[in-house]
Amino acid sequence: MNIISRATDPKNKSLIEIHIAVLFFGLAGIFGKLINLPPLVIVFGRVLSAACFLGIIMTIKQQSIKLESKKEYKYFVLLGMILAFHWVAFFKSIQLSTVAIGLLMFSTFPVFVTFLEPIFLKEKISIKNIIIAGITFSGVVVVMPDFQFQNTMTQGALWGIMAGFSFAVLSVLNKKFVAKHNSMVISFYQTSVATIVLLPFVLNIRPEFGMKNIALLIVLGVIFTGIAHTLFINGMKHVKAQTASIIASLEPVYGIIATALLLKEIPNIRELIGGTIILGTASYSTLTTKDE
């Protein structure tokens, strides 16, 4: 009975939702290797599929998508643009380097959140979270390749860090709306705006999709974007953005394990050490969330 009550507790339920979302996010990185298309086109297919899926679900549920003011519409347009950039940077990172490096470099975002959250949400900076974020970042530094701009691995790592920063901004700004808007509505607006923003670039590229790529993009968009993004945003209702972002540091661990099993892309010793550090700090953050 105690286990059931703990599972249904709003805070614990939010933690579970975030963990499931992070698992899906981690597996999404594999599609960067499986889909033979430019990152910009992959993201377009991803957000288009997600927006259509969410739109259908909300229509069935008769969910209203009306916002409270013109200012909120402007905010959601900005969030959609940030989301588009984040995912383009993320897949660019993976295609230039490896899934492991792309995911681990993306994991710098808890460090950014730690300092962005007090600015945007006027919350106190927790000393504990600063320390955890610092340890997490040290784990990422361990896997950083030689710092040479000509090296595609370095380029991929830098794109991963940009993906991390943009996701940190997105996470903090989402916190402003998740308390008063349905998480599915937030996800729908963001993916729809991202689709519109990316459409002109895709039309200019004129890619040849193919049935395999289309199928993979639909799976990526519906399961690993629409459902995952909604779960993550919904989970933030009862969890601080700092905690949610540190939990999300598990993403590279899930992604690296899946990549090793499915694509035989085995991480080196530095990537394993860095991943272990990230896993340890994320687990500690989750276990001590009730103390915040």
N, C-alpha and C positions, 0 to 999 in steps of 0.2 A: 504493500500500500504506500509505503514511504517512497519507493522507487517511482511509482506512478505519479505521486504528487510532485516529486522533483522534476519529472519529465514534462508535466503540464504547467509548471511554474513559468510565468511569462519570460523571465530572464533566461532560464535554462532552455526553454523552447526557442528563444532567439539565438542562443549559442548553437543549438543543433542546426537551425536553418542556415546560419553562417557557415558552419563546418561543411554541410552538404553543398552549399554554393561554391565554397572554395575547392572542394573535390572536383566539381564540374569545371571550374575555371582552370584547374591544373591539367585536366584531361584535354581541354580545348587547345592547348599549345600543340598537341600532336597534329592537329589539322593543318598547322602551318607547314608541316612536312608532307602531309598526305595530299594536299590540294596544290596542284601545279598551276598556280595563278599568282599575279602580283599581290602584295599585302593589301593594297588599297581595294582591289577587287574582292579579295577574301572578306574583308571587313564589310564591304557593301552587301555581299550576299548574306553575310551573317546578320546584319541589322535589318535587312529587308525581310528575311525569313522570320526573325524575332518579332518585328513590328506587325507582320501579318498574323502570326500566331496569337499574339497578345490581343490584337484587334478582334479576332474571331472569338476568343474566350470572353472578352469584356462585353461583346455583343450578346453572346449567349446568356451571360450573367446580368445583362442590362445595367452594366456599370457606367455611371456618368463620368465623362472625361472633362467636364467643365471646371475651369480653374476660378479662383476668387477675384483676380485682378489682372490688368494688362501687364503689370510688373512681373507677375508670376509667369506669364507666357514668355516674357523676355528672358527670365531666368532659365526656363526650361529649354529655350533655344540655345542659350549658352552652354547648358549642361550637355545637350546633344552634340554640340560641336566639340566639347572636351572629350566626350566618349568616343567620337569618331577618331580624333587624334590619338587618344590612348591606345585603341586597338590597332590602328595602322602602325604605330611605333612598336607595339608588342610583337606583331607578326613580322615586321621588318627585322626586329632583333633576332627572332628565331631563325628566319631564313638566311640571315648573314652569318650567324654563329651556330649555336646548337640550342635544342629545347632547354637543356639544363642551364646554360648561361643566360638565355633570354628570361627564363623564369626567375632565376636567382637575382639577376640585376633588377628586374621588376620589383623584387622584394625590398628595395630601398624605400618603398613608399611609407612604411610605418615611421621611419625617421622624419619624413616630410610632414606626415599627419601630426606627429607629436608637437611640432612647432606651428603648424597651420591652424589647428583646432582652436587654440586660445585666441588667435587673431579673429577668426570668423565667428566662433560661437561664444566668445568671451568666457571660456572655462579656464580653470587653473591648470597649470602644467604639473602633472604628477611626477615626482622625482623617480618613483618606481618605473613609470613608463619611459622616462628619459633613459634610464639605465638599460631597460629591456630593448628599447629601440637602438641604443648604441651597440649592444651586444649583437643584435640582429644584423646591423650594418657591418660589423666586423666579420660576421660570417659571410656576407656578400663580398667583402673585400678579399677574402681568402681565395675566392674563385675567379677574381678579376685577372684576365690574361695580360700579357705584356702591353704596356700603354704605348702603342704605335698606331697613328691614325691610318696608316696604309694597311694595317692588319684588319681583315674582315671580322675577326673575333672581337677586336677592340671596338670596331664600328657597331657591331651587334650589341656589345655590352652598353655602349653609350645610348643607343636607341632603347635598350631595356630600362636604363635609368630614367630616360624621358617618359617612358610608359609608366614608371613608378610614380614620378612626380605628378603627372596628369591624373593618375588614378587617385592619388592622395587628395588633390583638389576636388575631384568628383565626389569622393567619399565624404569629405567635410561639408560640402555644399548640399549633398543629398540629406544630410542630417537635419538641415533647416526645414525640409519639406515632409520628411517621412512621418512626423507626428500628426500632420493634418491631412495627408493625401494617401490614398491607397497605393501600395507599393507597385502594383501592376500598372496603374495609371502613370506613375513616374517612369517606369521602365518603357511603357508604350511611347510616351512623349520623347524620351531620350533616343530610343532606337529609330523612331520615325524621323526626327530631326537629323540624326546621323545619316539616314538613308538619303534624305533630300540634299544634304550638304555634299555627300560623296557622288551623287548621280552624275553631275557634269563631268567629273574627272573620269568616271567609268565609261561614259559615252565617248570621251576623247580617246581612251585606250582601246575601246572596241575589242574586248577579250573574247576568245572562243571558249565557252564554258565546258561543253561535253556533259554527257549524262552522269558520269561518275562524279565529276566536280559539283554538279548541281545537287546530287543526292547528298554528298558530304556537306555542302553548304546549308542545306535544309536541316540536317541533323545538328550541325553546329549552331544554327540560328535558333531552332526550337528548344532543344534540350540544354545545350551548353551556353546559351545566351538568354533567351526569353525566360526560361524557368529559373536558371541559376541567378540571373541578375535580379529577378523579382524576390527570390529567397534572401539574397544578400541585403537588399534594401529593406525588406520587411524585418529581417533580424536586427537591424539597427534601431528599431523602435525602443528596445530595452537594453541595448548595449552601447557603450561609448564608442565613438569612431576610432579612438586610439586602440581600444581592445579589439574591435572588429578587424582593424588593419593588421594588428600583430597576429591574430588568429590566421589571417589570410597569408601569413608567411609560410603556412603549411602548403600553399599552392605549389611551389617548386618541388617539394618532397613528393607530393602525389604525381606531379608531371614527370619527374625524373624516373620514378619507379615504373610508371606506365610506359614511358618511352623505352626504357631498358627492356621491358618485356615484349612490347609490340614492334619496336623498330630496331632493336638490338643496338641502340645508341647508349653505350655504357659510359657512365660518368667517370672521370679520373679521380685520383685521391683528393685533390684540392676541392673539387666539387662535392665530394662525399663529406669532407670535414666541414665545409661551409654549410651544407645542408643539415648536418647534425646540429650545428650551433643554432641555426634558424628553427629547427624542430624543437629543440630544448626550450628556447625562449618563448615560442608560441604556446607550447604545452603549459609552461609555467604561468603565462598570462591567463590562459583559459581557467586553470585550476584556482587562481587567486582572484578571479573576477568578482566573486561575492564579497570580497573585502573592500571593494571600491565604494 
